[in-house]
Amino acid sequence: MIDLILLHPPTIYDFRKKNILFGPIADVIPSTPVFEMYPLGFVSLTSYLEKRGFKVRIINIALKMLLDQGYDVEKEIKNLNPKAFGIDLHWLPHCHGGLRIAEIVKKYHPETPIIFGGLSATYYHLELIKYPQVDFVVRGDSAEEPLFQLLKSLKNKGDFSSVPNLTYKEKGEVKTNQLSWVPSDLNHINIDYSQIASSVRRDKDFWGYVPFYGWETYPILSALTCRGCTYNCPSCGGSASFYNQFCKRKRPAYRDPEQVLADIKLLNLLVKGPVFVIGDICQLSEDYAQKLLSLIKKQRIQNHFVFEFFKLPEPEFVEKIKKHVKNFNVQLSPETHDQNIRPPFRSYFENKKLEETINLFLNSGCNKVDLFFMIGLTGQTYNSVLQTIDYCDYLLGKFNKKPIPFIAPLAPFVDPGSLAFENPEEHGYKIFYKRLEEHKKALEMPSWKYWLNYETNWMTREQIVDVTYKSAEKLNQIKFKHGLISEKRFEQTKTRIENSLKALEQIDKFVKNNCNKIEGRRNHVFTPHYPTICEKDELRWPVIFSGIKLPQTVVKTFFFIIRNILKIF
């Protein structure tokens, strides 16, 4: 019998039935706007609990709903029989889908405990626990040990007063245990994808474990270096101030380089896709980063690595990456071209330094440099956003079609617990929704425009939406001009933006007439598969299959065979 089933919900439970303009809220991340990519914590929780004798299953409800219009969520949940259910509320956009899934679970399994966890669950734990379909909330950024103790208490029918980080109900009264489990390092956990592979075979449910839409043709996996952050970006719900105030974490917790390498070696055996190293490896120290790079070099791993840097690395360190890693890519987030706006975001750097760093990476054999810009920043005006696109044009000309620029809105929410959410006036924000229930109701509106929980002193909500499409249109033209995209791709993106603007105008009229549900036949504009500002393959890094990049049809056939073999046993 399964002890715990972890369910990953969609953003909006009934997205398959509604006409919803999702907009570009997920165009620059691997998942769709349904946010079907479950948190990496699902893997660490599964590994931790399985090694301690509990059987854990993952079911990606969001992905199954996305793949199959006829997939019956209630039928699957009704036929499950674990000792407990877990639902993630790590990212706030899952508040609608998560609570609705919990209602369905409680409908068919009224006596089975339902446990919520994640950063947003931590922030809203006192509001969340008051919902009748929620029995427990595990708080903090490291739920492995508290969840283990909770499952032991449930198994032994003991009390829950000694379980750290737990919020629960006892005879109708809310109880809040001390948030005392805050490990100083992460050496007690591992990201064991081999355990996930074993679980797929045991549960005969391939798609329940797939991380996100399209993963079977693009098998990227992650290696975790730390939890927590040393920076205080105003709009980030994973900033140092959030972790300090709501997770009681004074400083980031790291995993030893040897443990990170062990995960990478395992990934190398399982897939030849890119390995995304989560967290700036220089955040603790260059010594930590140097040790990890040295370990990678000794193993001669062929997979492409993706490194993210929260601040610009020094030239000497760029040279170290070149010497230690054969295939690597980097992500940089300057946020804006405007040096007067940039200071609150991570460490300040001038555009001259950014351009020098890009040049260093490109001359050091880096395969791809991704640059991420954002819309909705403190001090950012409508014209400033468009000037950022001009800067992208300049960079593409200077570096001969490299690096690859992206721009996206801060959407759908300013994160709860971020500096901008907690002290909006100080940072020039106006927050429309504060409570969990308010965000849940906002997601019932037919357009991403009405999900936005903020505007700024420099741009209204309408202007943020409008400049998002305007900047996307302009960047599309620039990418075509520099040969980054084909004429066909250019025309496709242009048409998508035009269709989205028409749909937005239609929705605005409905909302003005107090009608929040758009009737009529669904078309591609109202589906989560419909990207707006860029195609997903623009985000992708090289994939190695035994030294050869196989056609997608071959990869799809391979996974089709595996899936059907699993059905036989």
Protein Blocks (a to p, Z undefined) as FASTA:
>chain_A
ZZbdcddddfblklmmpccdebjmlmmcfbdfkopaccfklmmmmmmmmmnopacddddf
klmmmmpmklcfklmmmmpccfbdcdddfblklmmmmmmmmmmmmmmmmmbccddedjkl
mmmmmmmmmpmkbmbdcedjblklmmmmmmmmmmnopafklpghiacdeehiacddddfb
ccfbfklbccdfklmmmmmmmnopaklmpmbghklmoccddddfbgcdfbdcfklckbfk
lmmmmnopabdcdddfklmmmmmmmmmmmpmcdcddehjfklmpmklmmmmmmmmmmnop
abdcddddfbdcdfklmmmmmmmpmbdcddddehpablklmmmnojaddfklmmmmmmmm
mmnopabdcddddehiehiafklmmmmmmmmmmmmmmngopacdddddddfbdcehiakl
mmmmlnopacfbfbfklmmmmmmpcbfklmpgcdcfkbcfklmmmmmmmmmmmmmmmmmm
nopacfklmmmmmmmmmmmmmmmmmmmmmmmnopabdgdjddfklpcklcfkbcfklmpc
cddeehiacdfklmmmmmmmmmmmmmmZZ
